[in-house]
Amino acid sequence: MTELEKYKTQFLEHLEVEKNRSRLTVRNYDLYLRRFCEFAKGRGVSSPAGIDLDLIRSFRLMLNRRQDARGHEMKLQTQTYHIIALRSFLKYLARRDVKSLAAEKLELPKTPSRQVAFLESEDLGKLFKATDQEKDILRRLRDRSILELLFSTGLRVAEAASLKRTQVNLKKDEFSVKGKGDKIRIVFLSPSAKNALKNYLDKRSDNSPALFIRHGNQIDITDIKPLTARSIQRFMKKYALLAGITIKISPHTLRHTMATDLLQAGADLRSVQELLGHASITTTQIYTHITNKRLKEIHHKYHGKSRK
């Protein structure tokens, strides 16, 4: 193990213990920094002191030209994640007084404005209606309640999949959820989401603590497993196909749709940020195209009407 790799391992442990980062974050940082360490080793750099702008430039060029087994180039956003991880690593080294390149010298690539996919009200209704085609009643009620929940709360799919029955009190229209960075936020249930959840839970005869579980033709009550985020992704694709929805959607699409719905109704961006659990308002600003569109419509409708 090189000196650089040793510090990388210590940095990942720092993220896990002192920073309390999620396992997924630590795993991703490990991947990005492992690639950098391997690249640096191939260039004869084995210590933090050997990192300079020429090495970084060559590494970024390698990422930009990298192709997977199918010949697809690495997305610019993924390249950016590598540099973000590397900057964080360099800041860690500086705090430990380890001689290396200053993190401030790494500039992030300028990424194009992110476009979000969301469903118009007509397609949203079709998606919900498509669950009626599921023959198994428990799966039908479960899937409808999940769709209603995702649209009502704006939960991330992993957050929804990990919910416990005790977290959601159907006598109230709100509950707390632990999101990214273990941050607690309050989310709200619409009447239709509460009704869908009640219909589903009333049909359950198991004692599983999970809010959503797998259902088959015959359920072994001794081996009930919670529904996974991947399973939710799969059945959403199925219902989108049944509903005739042409755009590519995922559970996150309902999160975008919820935010879009609020903004179109007049909600302010700061409130939407809190509801979605975004750490920064900058993340929520991907939805400004919604408010811009509404303002444009208002401008066209009312501007210049007094002129003859």
C-alpha positions in Angstrom: 0.0 0.0 0.0 1.4 3.4 -1.0 1.5 6.4 1.3 -1.3 8.0 -0.8 -3.5 4.9 -0.4 -2.9 4.8 3.3 -4.1 8.4 3.7 -7.1 7.5 1.5 -8.1 4.7 3.8 -7.8 7.0 6.8 -9.9 9.7 5.1 -12.7 7.2 4.4 -12.6 6.1 8.0 -12.8 9.8 8.9 -15.9 10.2 6.7 -17.6 7.2 8.4 -16.7 8.0 12.0 -16.2 11.7 12.5 -18.5 13.0 9.6 -21.1 10.2 10.0 -21.5 9.9 6.2 -23.7 7.2 4.9 -22.3 3.9 3.7 -23.3 4.8 0.1 -21.3 8.1 0.3 -18.3 6.3 1.7 -18.5 3.6 -0.9 -18.7 6.2 -3.7 -15.8 8.2 -2.4 -13.8 5.0 -2.1 -14.5 4.3 -5.8 -13.6 7.8 -7.0 -10.4 8.0 -4.9 -9.3 4.5 -5.7 -9.4 5.5 -9.4 -7.3 8.5 -8.6 -4.7 6.6 -6.5 -4.4 3.9 -9.2 -3.9 6.6 -11.9 -1.4 8.5 -9.7 0.5 5.2 -9.1 0.7 4.7 -12.8 2.3 8.1 -13.1 4.8 7.4 -10.4 3.1 9.4 -7.7 2.7 7.5 -4.4 2.5 10.2 -1.8 0.3 13.3 -1.3 3.3 15.6 -1.9 3.5 14.4 -5.5 0.0 15.6 -6.4 0.2 18.7 -8.6 -2.0 20.4 -11.2 -0.4 18.5 -14.0 -1.4 15.2 -12.4 -4.9 16.5 -11.8 -5.2 17.7 -15.4 -4.1 14.4 -16.8 -6.5 12.6 -14.4 -9.4 14.7 -15.6 -8.5 14.1 -19.2 -8.5 10.4 -18.5 -12.0 10.6 -17.0 -13.3 12.6 -19.9 -12.0 9.9 -22.4 -13.0 6.9 -20.3 -15.5 4.5 -21.8 -17.4 1.6 -20.3 -17.7 -1.9 -21.9 -20.5 -0.6 -24.1 -18.4 2.3 -25.4 -20.3 4.9 -23.4 -18.3 7.9 -22.2 -18.4 8.9 -18.5 -21.1 11.5 -17.8 -19.9 15.0 -16.9 -21.8 14.8 -13.6 -19.9 11.6 -12.7 -16.6 13.3 -13.6 -17.6 16.1 -11.3 -18.2 13.7 -8.4 -14.6 12.4 -8.8 -13.3 16.0 -8.4 -15.6 16.7 -5.5 -14.2 13.7 -3.7 -10.7 14.6 -4.5 -11.2 18.1 -3.2 -12.6 16.8 0.0 -9.6 14.5 0.4 -7.2 17.3 -0.2 -8.9 19.4 2.5 -8.6 16.5 4.9 -4.9 16.3 4.2 -4.5 20.0 4.8 -6.2 19.8 8.1 -3.8 17.1 9.1 -0.8 19.3 7.9 0.1 16.8 5.2 1.9 18.5 2.4 -0.1 18.3 -0.9 -1.9 20.4 -3.5 -4.3 23.0 -2.1 -7.9 21.9 -2.6 -8.9 25.4 -3.7 -6.8 25.0 -6.9 -9.2 22.3 -8.2 -12.0 23.9 -10.2 -15.3 22.0 -10.8 -16.4 21.7 -14.4 -19.2 23.9 -15.4 -22.2 21.7 -15.9 -25.2 22.5 -18.1 -28.5 23.3 -16.4 -30.2 20.2 -15.1 -33.5 19.3 -16.6 -36.0 17.5 -14.4 -38.7 15.1 -15.6 -42.1 15.4 -14.1 -45.6 14.2 -14.8 -48.5 16.4 -15.9 -51.7 15.9 -14.0 -53.2 13.8 -16.7 -50.3 11.4 -16.8 -50.1 11.3 -13.1 -53.7 10.2 -13.0 -53.1 7.5 -15.6 -50.1 6.2 -13.6 -52.3 5.8 -10.4 -55.1 4.3 -12.4 -52.7 1.7 -14.0 -52.4 0.0 -10.6 -56.0 -1.3 -11.0 -54.7 -3.7 -13.6 -52.7 -5.6 -10.9 -54.7 -8.8 -10.2 -53.2 -9.5 -6.7 -55.2 -7.3 -4.3 -52.4 -6.8 -1.8 -49.9 -5.9 -4.4 -52.5 -3.6 -6.0 -53.2 -1.8 -2.7 -49.5 -1.7 -1.8 -48.4 -0.2 -5.1 -51.1 2.4 -5.2 -50.3 3.5 -1.6 -46.6 3.8 -2.5 -47.3 6.0 -5.5 -49.7 8.2 -3.5 -47.1 8.4 -0.7 -44.2 9.4 -3.0 -46.3 12.1 -4.7 -47.7 13.4 -1.4 -44.4 13.5 0.5 -41.7 13.8 -2.1 -39.8 11.0 -0.3 -36.7 9.5 -1.9 -37.3 5.9 -2.9 -34.8 4.6 -0.3 -36.6 6.6 2.4 -40.0 5.2 1.4 -38.7 1.6 1.3 -37.2 1.9 4.8 -40.3 3.2 6.5 -41.7 1.3 9.5 -45.4 1.0 10.4 -44.8 2.8 13.7 -43.4 5.9 11.8 -46.7 6.6 10.0 -49.6 7.5 12.2 -52.7 7.6 10.0 -54.6 9.7 12.5 -52.2 12.5 11.6 -51.3 13.9 8.3 -47.6 14.2 9.0 -44.6 12.2 10.1 -40.8 12.5 10.4 -38.3 10.8 8.2 -34.5 10.6 8.4 -33.0 11.6 5.1 -29.5 12.2 3.7 -26.9 12.9 6.3 -29.3 11.6 9.0 -31.2 14.8 8.8 -34.7 14.7 10.2 -37.5 16.4 8.3 -41.3 16.5 8.4 -43.4 15.3 5.5 -47.1 15.5 5.0 -49.8 13.1 3.8 -52.6 14.1 1.5 -56.1 12.7 2.2 -55.7 10.3 -0.8 -52.3 9.1 0.4 -53.7 8.4 3.9 -56.7 6.6 2.5 -54.5 4.5 0.2 -52.2 3.5 3.1 -55.2 2.7 5.3 -56.7 0.4 2.6 -53.4 -1.4 2.3 -52.6 -1.8 5.9 -56.2 -3.0 6.8 -55.7 -5.9 4.4 -52.3 -6.9 6.0 -52.4 -9.9 8.4 -48.7 -10.1 9.1 -46.7 -8.7 12.0 -43.8 -7.3 9.9 -42.7 -3.9 11.2 -42.0 -2.8 7.6 -44.6 -0.4 6.1 -44.2 -2.0 2.7 -43.4 -5.7 2.2 -43.2 -8.3 -0.6 -46.4 -10.1 -1.5 -46.6 -13.3 -3.5 -49.4 -15.8 -4.3 -48.6 -17.5 -1.0 -46.9 -15.7 1.9 -44.8 -17.5 4.4 -45.4 -15.4 7.5 -42.1 -16.6 9.0 -40.1 -15.1 6.2 -41.6 -11.8 5.3 -39.2 -9.4 3.6 -39.5 -5.6 3.3 -40.0 -4.2 -0.2 -36.8 -2.9 -1.7 -36.2 0.3 -3.5 -35.3 -1.7 -6.6 -38.7 -3.4 -6.5 -40.4 0.0 -6.4 -38.4 1.1 -9.4 -39.4 -2.0 -11.4 -43.1 -1.8 -10.7 -43.2 1.9 -11.6 -41.7 1.1 -15.0 -44.4 -1.5 -15.4 -47.3 0.9 -14.6 -45.8 3.6 -16.7 -45.9 1.2 -19.7 -49.5 0.2 -18.9 -50.5 3.8 -18.6 -49.0 4.7 -22.0 -46.6 7.2 -20.5 -43.9 7.9 -23.1 -41.2 9.7 -21.0 -38.8 7.6 -18.9 -39.9 7.8 -15.3 -38.7 6.5 -11.9 -39.7 7.0 -8.3 -37.7 10.2 -8.3 -40.0 11.5 -11.0 -42.8 11.6 -8.4 -40.5 13.6 -6.2 -40.0 16.1 -9.0 -43.7 16.1 -9.7 -44.5 16.9 -6.1 -42.1 19.9 -6.1 -43.4 21.1 -9.5 -47.0 20.8 -8.3 -46.2 23.0 -5.3 -44.4 25.6 -7.2 -47.1 25.8 -9.9 -49.6 26.4 -7.1 -47.6 29.3 -5.8 -45.3 27.8 -3.1 -42.0 29.5 -2.6 -38.7 27.9 -3.3 -37.5 28.0 0.3 -40.5 26.0 1.5 -40.0 23.4 -1.2 -36.4 23.1 -0.2 -37.4 22.2 3.4 -40.1 19.8 2.2 -37.6 17.9 0.0 -34.9 17.9 2.6 -32.3 19.7 0.4 -29.3 20.9 2.4 -28.8 23.9 0.0 -31.3 26.1 -1.9 -29.0 25.7 -4.9 -30.2 22.1 -5.3 -33.8 23.2 -5.2 -33.1 25.7 -7.9 -33.3 23.0 -10.6 -37.1 23.7 -10.4 -36.8 27.4 -11.2 -37.8 26.6 -14.8 -41.2 26.0 -13.4 -41.6 29.4 -11.8 -40.0 31.0 -14.8 -42.6 29.4 -17.1 -45.4 30.6 -14.8 -44.0 34.2 -14.7 -43.7 34.1 -18.5 -47.3 33.2 -18.9 -48.3 36.0 -16.5 -46.2 38.5 -18.4 -47.7 37.5 -21.8 -51.2 37.6 -20.3 -51.0 41.0 -18.6 -48.1 43.0 -20.0 -48.8 45.9 -22.4 -52.6 45.7 -22.2 -52.9 49.4 -21.4 -51.1 50.4 -24.7 -53.2 51.2 -27.7 
